Amino acid sequence: MSTITELYLLKDVARLSGHSIHTVKFYLKMGLISEVGRSPETRFRYFDHTTLERLSQIRAWQKSGKRLAEIRSLLEAS
């Protein structure tokens, strides 16, 4: 039996995470987060709950004073 995963568009991820769309796109470009798929017709990016969890973790690390380079290293190690 398969489970259905809720998918989010970029704007939804931004709204739910409290980050701006610009910041989410920047994190995508840096490789801090990644999309889980794209629509072949519209080329919209799709994300799932793991992206929201990762954005929450990134924000927590930033609040503790870590820079994005350090955060990228932490994410790559996990």
N, CA, C and O of each residue as an XYZ file, in Angstrom:
312
protein
N       0.840     -1.172      0.000
C       0.000      0.000      0.000
C       0.890      1.242      0.000
O       1.784      1.359      0.839
N       0.663      2.142     -0.904
C       1.479      3.354     -0.988
C       0.867      4.459     -0.137
O      -0.343      4.516      0.079
N       1.748      5.332      0.337
C       1.276      6.469      1.095
C       1.323      7.701      0.202
O       2.204      7.839     -0.646
N       0.383      8.571      0.402
C       0.316      9.787     -0.390
C       1.049     10.883      0.368
O       0.750     11.162      1.529
N       2.006     11.493     -0.300
C       2.768     12.581      0.285
C       2.194     13.903     -0.198
O       1.933     14.082     -1.387
N       2.000     14.821      0.732
C       1.500     16.133      0.345
C       2.636     16.910     -0.303
O       3.738     16.990      0.240
N       2.356     17.478     -1.464
C       3.346     18.256     -2.194
C       2.995     19.730     -2.109
O       1.827     20.111     -2.033
N       4.046     20.553     -2.125
C       3.875     21.993     -2.014
C       4.566     22.688     -3.179
O       5.589     22.217     -3.677
N       4.008     23.795     -3.604
C       4.663     24.659     -4.578
C       5.624     25.581     -3.843
O       5.569     25.702     -2.620
N       6.499     26.224     -4.593
C       7.483     27.135     -4.016
C       6.830     28.193     -3.136
O       7.304     28.470     -2.035
N       5.740     28.784     -3.622
C       5.069     29.837     -2.848
C       4.509     29.293     -1.540
O       4.491     29.997     -0.530
N       4.048     28.032     -1.552
C       3.513     27.416     -0.338
C       4.625     27.150      0.673
O       4.454     27.380      1.870
N       5.761     26.667      0.183
C       6.901     26.411      1.060
C       7.348     27.713      1.708
O       7.643     27.748      2.902
N       7.398     28.776      0.928
C       7.790     30.074      1.469
C       6.808     30.523      2.551
O       7.216     30.948      3.632
N       5.543     30.427      2.258
C       4.520     30.869      3.215
C       4.552     30.029      4.490
O       4.528     30.574      5.594
N       4.605     28.712      4.341
C       4.568     27.818      5.498
C       5.833     27.893      6.353
O       5.780     27.695      7.566
N       6.965     28.179      5.719
C       8.232     28.214      6.451
C       8.541     29.599      7.023
O       9.370     29.733      7.923
N       7.871     30.627      6.498
C       8.163     31.982      6.946
C       9.339     32.617      6.224
O       9.752     33.724      6.570
N       9.881     31.935      5.230
C      10.958     32.481      4.412
C      10.339     33.167      3.185
O       9.218     32.854      2.783
N      11.082     34.096      2.608
C      10.607     34.727      1.381
C      10.838     33.778      0.198
O      11.656     32.862      0.279
N      10.123     34.003     -0.879
C      10.326     33.209     -2.091
C      11.763     33.384     -2.566
O      12.398     32.423     -3.000
N      12.270     34.597     -2.484
C      13.652     34.869     -2.890
C      14.640     34.017     -2.076
O      15.580     33.454     -2.636
N      14.427     33.924     -0.763
C      15.309     33.138      0.098
C      15.225     31.657     -0.247
O      16.250     30.978     -0.303
N      14.027     31.150     -0.477
C      13.877     29.731     -0.836
C      14.605     29.450     -2.149
O      15.284     28.430     -2.272
N      14.473     30.335     -3.123
C      15.182     30.149     -4.392
C      16.697     30.208     -4.185
O      17.438     29.450     -4.811
N      17.152     31.095     -3.319
C      18.578     31.206     -3.018
C      19.086     29.914     -2.380
O      20.157     29.428     -2.745
N      18.340     29.360     -1.443
C      18.725     28.100     -0.805
C      18.744     26.954     -1.816
O      19.587     26.062     -1.730
N      17.818     26.977     -2.770
C      17.832     25.983     -3.847
C      19.116     26.092     -4.658
O      19.769     25.090     -4.950
N      19.461     27.302     -5.009
C      20.657     27.551     -5.814
C      21.922     27.122     -5.072
O      22.863     26.610     -5.678
N      21.936     27.336     -3.748
C      23.087     26.955     -2.930
C      23.143     25.460     -2.650
O      24.173     24.944     -2.216
N      22.039     24.767     -2.897
C      21.996     23.337     -2.625
C      21.621     22.990     -1.193
O      21.785     21.845     -0.771
N      21.118     23.967     -0.437
C      20.711     23.694      0.936
C      19.410     22.906      0.983
O      19.190     22.118      1.903
N      18.555     23.114      0.000
C      17.313     22.355     -0.140
C      17.216     21.895     -1.584
O      17.938     22.377     -2.456
N      16.312     20.956     -1.821
C      16.113     20.506     -3.200
C      14.637     20.188     -3.430
O      13.887     19.883     -2.503
N      14.265     20.271     -4.665
C      12.887     19.941     -5.035
C      12.756     18.424     -5.121
O      13.741     17.720     -5.347
N      11.543     17.930     -4.941
C      11.307     16.495     -5.071
C      10.799     16.143     -6.464
O      10.739     14.970     -6.833
N      10.434     17.162     -7.235
C       9.969     16.922     -8.594
C       9.567     18.206     -9.266
O       9.554     19.282     -8.668
N       9.230     18.053    -10.565
C       8.758     19.191    -11.362
C       7.608     18.742    -12.232
O       7.539     17.590    -12.661
N       6.715     19.666    -12.482
C       5.624     19.394    -13.402
C       6.171     19.463    -14.825
O       6.804     20.455    -15.186
N       5.942     18.433    -15.644
C       6.439     18.479    -17.021
C       5.752     19.555    -17.864
O       6.345     20.088    -18.802
N       4.510     19.868    -17.529
C       3.775     20.867    -18.309
C       4.139     22.294    -17.913
O       4.410     23.131    -18.774
N       4.146     22.570    -16.613
C       4.336     23.943    -16.143
C       5.749     24.233    -15.663
O       6.130     25.393    -15.507
N       6.533     23.172    -15.427
C       7.885     23.275    -14.871
C       7.883     23.813    -13.433
O       8.932     24.219    -12.931
N       6.721     23.822    -12.764
C       6.659     24.211    -11.362
C       7.443     23.210    -10.536
O       7.410     22.009    -10.806
N       8.142     23.700     -9.540
C       8.879     22.831     -8.614
C       7.915     22.325     -7.547
O       6.994     23.033     -7.139
N       8.138     21.096     -7.105
C       7.354     20.525     -6.010
C       8.273     20.163     -4.860
O       9.401     19.711     -5.059
N       7.770     20.371     -3.653
C       8.510     20.091     -2.428
C       7.617     19.275     -1.507
O       6.400     19.236     -1.686
N       8.227     18.622     -0.518
C       7.434     17.878      0.457
C       7.783     18.340      1.867
O       8.487     19.334      2.046
N       7.287     17.616      2.865
C       7.474     18.031      4.260
C       8.938     18.055      4.678
O       9.302     18.794      5.593
N       9.780     17.267      4.032
C      11.197     17.272      4.405
C      11.840     18.620      4.106
O      12.762     19.037      4.807
N      11.365     19.301      3.078
C      11.878     20.639      2.767
C      11.516     21.607      3.887
O      12.346     22.417      4.302
N      10.290     21.527      4.372
C       9.871     22.397      5.466
C      10.688     22.123      6.725
O      11.058     23.052      7.443
N      10.966     20.854      6.992
C      11.779     20.493      8.154
C      13.199     21.042      8.003
O      13.783     21.548      8.962
N      13.740     20.936      6.807
C      15.096     21.418      6.552
C      15.161     22.941      6.689
O      16.116     23.472      7.257
N      14.160     23.638      6.176
C      14.127     25.097      6.311
C      14.027     25.511      7.775
O      14.626     26.505      8.184
N      13.287     24.767      8.546
C      13.179     25.039      9.975
C      14.535     24.846     10.653
O      14.925     25.646     11.503
N      15.244     23.796     10.283
C      16.566     23.530     10.849
C      17.563     24.616     10.445
O      18.370     25.058     11.263
N      17.504     25.042      9.191
C      18.385     26.115      8.712
C      18.145     27.380      9.528
O      19.095     28.031      9.961
N      16.886     27.727      9.738
C      16.558     28.928     10.514
C      17.074     28.805     11.943
O      17.603     29.773     12.488
N      16.933     27.640     12.554
C      17.421     27.444     13.924
C      18.936     27.618     13.987
O      19.451     28.260     14.903
N      19.648     27.051     13.022
C      21.104     27.205     13.000
C      21.504     28.655     12.786
O      22.470     29.126     13.387
N      20.772     29.368     11.935
C      21.079     30.783     11.711
C      20.866     31.591     12.993
O      21.658     32.478     13.311
N      19.808     31.285     13.716
C      19.538     31.997     14.972
C      20.616     31.720     16.012
O      20.863     32.543     16.893
N      21.262     30.548     15.906
C      22.335     30.222     16.846
C      23.673     30.809     16.391
O      24.700     30.603     17.038
N      23.656     31.540     15.275
C      24.854     32.244     14.836
C      25.676     31.569     13.759
O      26.754     32.051     13.410
N      25.189     30.466     13.228
C      25.932     29.776     12.180
C      25.751     30.475     10.832
O      24.674     30.979     10.516
N      26.831     30.495     10.046
C      26.786     31.073      8.707
C      26.315     30.012      7.713
O      26.331     28.821      8.025
N      25.899     30.435      6.524
C      25.377     29.494      5.529
C      26.413     28.464      5.103
O      26.056     27.319      4.829
N      27.676     28.836      5.040
C      28.723     27.867      4.689
C      28.805     26.762      5.741
O      28.966     25.590      5.400
N      28.695     27.130      7.012
C      28.698     26.141      8.088
C      27.450     25.258      8.005
O      27.517     24.044      8.196
N      26.331     25.883      7.722
C      25.072     25.145      7.627
C      25.129     24.143      6.487
O      24.664     23.013      6.629
N      25.698     24.550      5.351
C      25.832     23.628      4.229
C      26.676     22.416      4.618
O      26.344     21.286      4.259
N      27.756     22.645      5.344
C      28.602     21.536      5.819
C      27.827     20.616      6.752
O      27.942     19.394      6.655
N      27.042     21.192      7.653
C      26.246     20.390      8.577
C      25.224     19.541      7.825
O      25.018     18.373      8.152
N      24.593     20.130      6.825
C      23.581     19.403      6.047
C      24.214     18.298      5.212
O      23.635     17.222      5.062
N      25.392     18.555      4.671
C      26.075     17.533      3.881
C      26.524     16.371      4.747
O      26.569     15.232      4.281
N      26.859     16.643      6.009
C      27.313     15.599      6.918
C      26.162     14.720      7.411
O      26.382     13.592      7.852
N      24.942     15.237      7.336
C      23.800     14.462      7.857
C      23.153     13.611      6.807
O      22.185     12.907      7.093
